[in-house]
Amino acid sequence: MANVTKRELVIELSNKLGLRQSEVMSMVEAFIEEVSATLERGDEVTLRTFGTFELRKAKSKIGRNPKRPGSEVVIPERFVVRFKPGMELKQRVADLPVKDSK
């Protein structure tokens, strides 16, 4: 599977919508900024049929470096973004054909 970059997404949307790439890039960046600001306020972001983004608190834990087995590092409590896919996205992914990677 290939990764899709923001630039590739902008080019695809630009071609589909008939807008200049700079206009689409501005819209994508504004969307990302708005989602970030909404999450920072503690609200969740729901895109119907796609899914929901929300902040979750990750507990503090002990981490270990595999190269130095005896040393332990405390990873502090922090916030992480959680994505919960919507029903339509789940169904579309479930309907994808499974291909052998050989």
HELIX and SHEET records of a PDB file:
HELIX    1   1 LYS A    6  LEU A   17  1                                  12    
HELIX    2   2 GLN A   21  GLU A   40  1                                  20    
HELIX    3   3 MET A   87  ALA A   94  1                                   8    
SHEET    1   A 3 VAL A  45  LEU A  47  0                                        
SHEET    2   A 3 GLY A  51  ALA A  58 -1                                        
SHEET    3   A 3 ARG A  78  PRO A  85 -1                                        
SHEET    1   B 2 LYS A  61  ASN A  65  0                                        
SHEET    2   B 2 ARG A  68  ILE A  75 -1                                        
END                                                                             
